[in-house]
Amino acid sequence: MSLIFFFIMQRFFVNNVYFQGDGPVFLFIGGEGTASPLWLQPGYSMMMEWAAKYGALTFELEHRYYGQSQPTP
């Protein structure tokens, strides 16, 4: 049995404006389109309202076949 490993470059954005060190981590998984840091701007989305309320660290992950996250050449 052999194992095959491969790595892809997958773009993501982080916003730690509200993070208080022991708060939750929120992950926004982008849809079928290019990721944008706009989604992590304070006041832009419901997730960011929750991040402010709960002191969360927020991430946005770009879909692996859209935008700059392409696993194939």
Helices and strands as residue ranges (DSSP letters): E 12-15, E 25-29, G 37-40, H 46-54, E 57-61
